[in-house]
């Protein structure tokens, strides 16, 4: 163990850790911006600077390893002043549009500005440098005016999604984040997973589908498990006025963390779709125990004449028990009439492992056929 | 579901060929991009193709293409780069910094086949005002010479074969005597004797000799060379590498250019000795892209040394094998920072790395690497040949050996000279620089390099070495730009900040925005539109950049800022209104 002092308080920590890791363990607050626990620290933004005794310069807590006898000040006057100034330099180059910004209320830059009482300096607000909503990606809204060049999007795309879409172009004050060789995101191999949006601390990258629909404090978050496949990713549904308006990564999700795929993050518009099936439906003739009408919608009556029977071919909402009962009877009838191998079962990657296992049991043991397959094998 | 059919297309034939020619890995990126740029074929499509051919993400290639100033996605004709470094600025003495004016003047004077661009300091300060004509250095030349320059005239290079009074020549002793393009001439003059001697003893002895000589790194920081080599040699991992930092991009500095140009074999010999002492197998000379002439001379020297078995396999039958490669940069001051240099060498944007780990532990390709300055390597053969004791006996000053000095500006004999440590600024101006030019009076000097201290006459008599920055005058890489009373310190600082703002890599916030904002303030102060509070804001920005920047670039921008604000506070205050 290594002995060090943070703000005068003696602390023991394991060797190899960074200052930030140790301060987090001991509940000492050090502000961060370009740092994210899921990503390799880069030390770019300089928000987490701390004073290390004997050092000529301040040290970035996220990347500075601890050593024996280290004495650290996390809240000295110099440190606080520099953090505030750094924030001001970021704000000077950031539009003063929190009042209309979508992520206001969950913006890390805004929170830090509030914490340090940092306002955009009078010389700031240099106007719009980049086109607003500049990328045609159907899901991701890009506004590089709001970018503070923390590069979390670059790391998230490279380290988590491994697509390497985002990169850094130009240098100095002109530096800008671009997809690929200055192309559109989709041309740069983007698969619209939205990881970059999830990791963006500001409104530079946001979601197109719910842009302008609600702010953080106007929404409730409901943690749920994704229904698209069996991986079991968790995320938060963003709910406003009883309507799901978006999906947000939940950092505590045990299986996937912040990561989601394009379906999980952006494929939620089926939830309030008018044609969405919410209860089982059965054809009226089955429900009423009548004979099956012909395909042309006619019905041959007992006397041999054709007749149009209103509604017998319609889908009627019913209860699960009724629907399953009818299905089971039909299955049994088919098996009895044509044999078990006349039936086949195809299961889905949207089902869990356990559900797939049960489907296999149903096919082989209940129905008695080996005709079972899975969409993932195709 | 997309209805577009995804069709695999092989990489464009021409680009695949190009990538293969340069090695086919990420390290070849810069060369591939430069070749595409030379054909005016640098655009998002070709960059994406090049990235595919080199098996890297498209954004990495694009990030490089837009990072290095010598590359351009815009269509260019033949390129003429006009230096707007501080020395050339002094020579032109234009009121507004003259960046656009001088580019416009050149543009109007050259014929339509040329694209004229500004460039950060070209390293031709002894030939100011200077330009780079495609890859040929020219100076002193002014726009009125444009026609001649387009036809092939390159101005008159400064002559260094005759020593100045008081010079002690070691590294420059063969200037004018040795033919830099002929190895036989080099051998006749005793070059490679140090290497032969070194190869007869074991590497630990060589290392001990360099250590006991007390040789300090000549890049500016003065870190002991022997200690650095010991770190590398004591690493268990192999291969180990030697990297020579010849990315001399700091305004005011041109000593490495002269050393490489006049005596390339001296540098090669020093590098091979370093390789032997560190147990390294290969070396790279990272030379700035603007030094094409010097790069070719080094390549020629390497070929000749290989032919004589002074490089390559089993050097002189000693069992030691070693190779040297030349890698050209493409215009980026930050690549002089050793970790940014290594990134650039690996085919990435020249952005500094996190430290630790330091290069001796994890450098080029993550292997143990010794990165030293050209001048440091050039001193090594002499130490090996004549012994550490001799090196220490050259001067009576506490820092052993000699140093390359550059004196520039309003002195009678600007240029380069070699002398022991401990000179005072007064000696540099009067004894070596021939005194202030007639009718001018000393006002201030920029000492070290662009990131050095600006001093007034109070500091004229302090002996200068690597430690004298504590007293307010820095040695840095050894350059001294002397300004008379005609020069406004405000306008002068603006020139320096323009350089830093253009060359900041943009990685960290304090340097990226701090340099830019400082320049904005200085631009208005220098043009008579200063505002109350400007000096205070500059001081605040300087402190922030010093304390919080990621690397040495941002940390040292405040050195000239703070020193000039201290010495010339009254003038800056006056410029506020």
Boltz contact constraints between the chains, C-beta under 6 A:
constraints:
  - contact:
      token1: [A, 43]
      token2: [B, 354]
      max_distance: 6.0
  - contact:
      token1: [A, 44]
      token2: [B, 507]
      max_distance: 6.0
  - contact:
      token1: [A, 44]
      token2: [B, 508]
      max_distance: 6.0
  - contact:
      token1: [A, 45]
      token2: [B, 509]
      max_distance: 6.0
  - contact:
      token1: [A, 46]
      token2: [B, 508]
      max_distance: 6.0
  - contact:
      token1: [A, 46]
      token2: [B, 509]
      max_distance: 6.0
  - contact:
      token1: [A, 46]
      token2: [B, 510]
      max_distance: 6.0
  - contact:
      token1: [A, 46]
      token2: [B, 548]
      max_distance: 6.0
  - contact:
      token1: [A, 49]
      token2: [B, 548]
      max_distance: 6.0
  - contact:
      token1: [A, 57]
      token2: [B, 547]
      max_distance: 6.0
  - contact:
      token1: [A, 57]
      token2: [B, 555]
      max_distance: 6.0
  - contact:
      token1: [A, 58]
      token2: [B, 547]
      max_distance: 6.0
  - contact:
      token1: [A, 58]
      token2: [B, 548]
      max_distance: 6.0
  - contact:
      token1: [A, 63]
      token2: [B, 354]
      max_distance: 6.0
  - contact:
      token1: [A, 82]
      token2: [B, 544]
      max_distance: 6.0
  - contact:
      token1: [A, 82]
      token2: [B, 547]
      max_distance: 6.0
  - contact:
      token1: [A, 82]
      token2: [B, 548]
      max_distance: 6.0
  - contact:
      token1: [A, 85]
      token2: [B, 544]
      max_distance: 6.0
  - contact:
      token1: [A, 86]
      token2: [B, 509]
      max_distance: 6.0
  - contact:
      token1: [A, 86]
      token2: [B, 510]
      max_distance: 6.0
  - contact:
      token1: [A, 89]
      token2: [B, 509]
      max_distance: 6.0
  - contact:
      token1: [A, 89]
      token2: [B, 513]
      max_distance: 6.0
  - contact:
      token1: [A, 90]
      token2: [B, 509]
      max_distance: 6.0
  - contact:
      token1: [A, 164]
      token2: [B, 57]
      max_distance: 6.0
  - contact:
      token1: [A, 167]
      token2: [B, 59]
      max_distance: 6.0
  - contact:
      token1: [A, 167]
      token2: [B, 63]
      max_distance: 6.0
  - contact:
      token1: [A, 168]
      token2: [B, 63]
      max_distance: 6.0
  - contact:
      token1: [A, 169]
      token2: [B, 62]
      max_distance: 6.0
  - contact:
      token1: [A, 169]
      token2: [B, 63]
      max_distance: 6.0
  - contact:
      token1: [A, 169]
      token2: [B, 66]
      max_distance: 6.0
  - contact:
      token1: [A, 170]
      token2: [B, 66]
      max_distance: 6.0
  - contact:
      token1: [A, 171]
      token2: [B, 67]
      max_distance: 6.0
  - contact:
      token1: [A, 171]
      token2: [B, 505]
      max_distance: 6.0
  - contact:
      token1: [A, 171]
      token2: [B, 506]
      max_distance: 6.0
  - contact:
      token1: [A, 172]
      token2: [B, 504]
      max_distance: 6.0
  - contact:
      token1: [A, 172]
      token2: [B, 506]
      max_distance: 6.0
  - contact:
      token1: [A, 173]
      token2: [B, 516]
      max_distance: 6.0
  - contact:
      token1: [A, 175]
      token2: [B, 506]
      max_distance: 6.0
  - contact:
      token1: [A, 180]
      token2: [B, 58]
      max_distance: 6.0
  - contact:
      token1: [A, 180]
      token2: [B, 59]
      max_distance: 6.0
  - contact:
      token1: [A, 181]
      token2: [B, 44]
      max_distance: 6.0
  - contact:
      token1: [A, 181]
      token2: [B, 47]
      max_distance: 6.0
  - contact:
      token1: [A, 181]
      token2: [B, 48]
      max_distance: 6.0
  - contact:
      token1: [A, 181]
      token2: [B, 58]
      max_distance: 6.0
  - contact:
      token1: [A, 181]
      token2: [B, 62]
      max_distance: 6.0
  - contact:
      token1: [A, 182]
      token2: [B, 44]
      max_distance: 6.0
  - contact:
      token1: [A, 182]
      token2: [B, 62]
      max_distance: 6.0
  - contact:
      token1: [A, 183]
      token2: [B, 44]
      max_distance: 6.0
